[in-house]
Amino acid sequence: MKKIIIYLGIVMMGLSLNGCYDLDTYPGDTLSESLFWATEDHAHQAMMGIYANMRNEHVFGRQFELDHLGDIAYGYDQMAGIPRGTYTARDGDISNKWSRLYESIQRANGFMARVSGMDGIDADVKGRYLAEARFLRALHYFELLKFWGGVPYYDETTNVNAEYADMKKPRSSAEEIRSHILDDLGEAIAGLPVSWPDGEYGRATKGAAYALRGKVHLYNKAWKNAIADFEEVAYNRSNVYGYALDDDYARIFKLYNGAKSAEMIFAVQNKSGVGTSYGMPMNFYMGTRNSYGSCWNNTVPSTQLVDMYECTDGKPFSWNDIFPGYSGMTVDQRKDVLCVEYKGGQITSLLDTDTAKILNAYVNRDPRLAATVIVPYSIYKGWASNAPRDMLFILEASGSDAPNETYGTMRNNNGSWRTYFYRKFVTEYDLDGAISDRSHTPFEFPLIRYADVLLMLAEACNEDGQLEKALTEINRVRARVGLPGLNSGAAWLAVGSQEEMRQRIYRERAVELAGEGHRFNDLLRWSTAKEVIAANPPVGIYGDNLYQHPFTDRDYLWPIPGVELERNPDLAQNPGW
């Protein structure tokens, strides 16, 4: 993969185009604006610059960490101030996300302004490029809308070179921003292709635009509009989109070196390897010291998430069924039934622990658990001393040595925490050489995938009073992993009301999409974040407290960054900040 760095003269905050697709390098490192915007190749290079910014850690590069702002993951270091309630309008994660999203928007705006006036490009090709830029602009404005509500709106008529010092628009309302997003997506649907040639895989498509517009409608509770858009891609209403549930749930999150899945509707494309470090840091932050490159496990699956996964017969899981009275046990009592003695790199005694029984408690569950989480007494294909090594995840008794990758056991790098670890998006061994930098995981990272669309369709149908239709869609997702369908016989599978289905959808989205960064925004849009987070404090496997996670009414919207308020006195702060 070649690297392009071209100065375009349309920069809002320094526009470097680091290509994330296979590109042809244009001669020279710097070009004047008048020389650059001349050919279709130039337009292609500039479009790749918009895509490149998606991998930035404050755009979608650390999307997986958003889960620890809710209830299904815990965060130790990165983006830690938000769940701990210590963040302010000066928090770097807040201000950087705002500025980086606007950078992507300005890249799209600058692209549209220049390409619209280009003569050296076919009219149909130009139309596709402009539709693609509208999709990407809508995608990034939607992110701003989700976290901040109404924001200042700038489009392609903004001349950054001439207006930079005066870009001080007040906030548009949330309704106005949503209207702009929907307008862009309507244009994107009209102009985007159903698919791209293999060499352009990963670019926005007509199906992706329909799916994103459906999601915008869903967030706005426009149920019938959402249903229409989701059914377009789920049932090929106007075109054959070719999307489908992958038969293998686990492989969706390990796509690299050209592997593809019909489940992906729109995803961030990543690469790794010597000379091709264009990936996201999933391995770095979701992996452990036992992973390639010795990683950090800054974000880990929550105890509550693991307990959400049903038994294979669809029955809700309970540790009380494994160890009677477990819910009433103290931390030390739970350690007595879960831990083994570990000395000198070996398990020296099982004590009173039945490790096979514990492992079976995880194995005899929804298969998505094993694909998402590394659980106690299971094996992870890790890396230590520059060589592949199978790692055992043990829970060690008090007085035992600490587990260490040198001895083939998994350790938690987060102080004294004893939590689960992610398996999803985390490399095994060294991927046969496909990863060379822990900060650049080569796996394709989904922003919209088919199962997500089916669950959003189920939700919209349920809220629209179509319970049977909602059952059909959610059961399609469950059937993929072999779980029995809701209302298929057993009493614990019964769903008889809109509210019961609503709770099923809430849970199904958590376990299906864990680690993909959707949960926090789900809780916000459902207006349940305050109660759900309060009911699910961060606790380790034994039930011990890890940290405080307060959430108040003001946290439903993030604060406008303090530096932006200083630059633009016409901006109004969100309530409570």
Sequence and secondary structure as in RCSB ss.txt:
>XXXX:A:sequence
MKKIIIYLGIVMMGLSLNGCYDLDTYPGDTLSESLFWATEDHAHQAMMGIYANMRNEHVFGRQFELDHLGDIAYG
YDQMAGIPRGTYTARDGDISNKWSRLYESIQRANGFMARVSGMDGIDADVKGRYLAEARFLRALHYFELLKFWGG
VPYYDETTNVNAEYADMKKPRSSAEEIRSHILDDLGEAIAGLPVSWPDGEYGRATKGAAYALRGKVHLYNKAWKN
AIADFEEVAYNRSNVYGYALDDDYARIFKLYNGAKSAEMIFAVQNKSGVGTSYGMPMNFYMGTRNSYGSCWNNTV
PSTQLVDMYECTDGKPFSWNDIFPGYSGMTVDQRKDVLCVEYKGGQITSLLDTDTAKILNAYVNRDPRLAATVIV
PYSIYKGWASNAPRDMLFILEASGSDAPNETYGTMRNNNGSWRTYFYRKFVTEYDLDGAISDRSHTPFEFPLIRY
ADVLLMLAEACNEDGQLEKALTEINRVRARVGLPGLNSGAAWLAVGSQEEMRQRIYRERAVELAGEGHRFNDLLR
WSTAKEVIAANPPVGIYGDNLYQHPFTDRDYLWPIPGVELERNPDLAQNPGW
>XXXX:A:secstr
        S  SS      SS     SSS   HHHHTTSHHHHHHHHHHHHHHTTSIIIIITGGGGGGGTTSEEE
SSTT TTTTT   TT HHHHHHHHHHHHHHHHHHHHHHHHHT SSS HHHHHHHHHHHHHHHHHHHHHHHHHHSS
     TT  HHHHGGG       HHHHHHHHHHHHHHHHHHS S   GGGTTS  HHHHHHHHHHHHHHTT HHH
HHHHHHHHHTTSSS       S TGGGGG  TT   TTEEEEE  B STT  B B HHHHHS TTSTT     EE
E HHHHHHS BTTS    GGGTSTTGGG  HHHHHHHH BEEETTEEEE TT  HHHHHHHHHSB HHHHHHEE 
TT EEEEEETTEEEEEE   B TTS    GGGTB    STT    EE TT  STTGGGT   TT B S EEEEEH
HHHHHHHHHHHHHTT HHHHHHHHHHHHHHTT   TTSSSGGG   SHHHHHHHHHHHHHHHHTTSS HHHHHHH
HT HHHHHHHS  B TTS B       GGGGS    HHHHHH TT    TT 
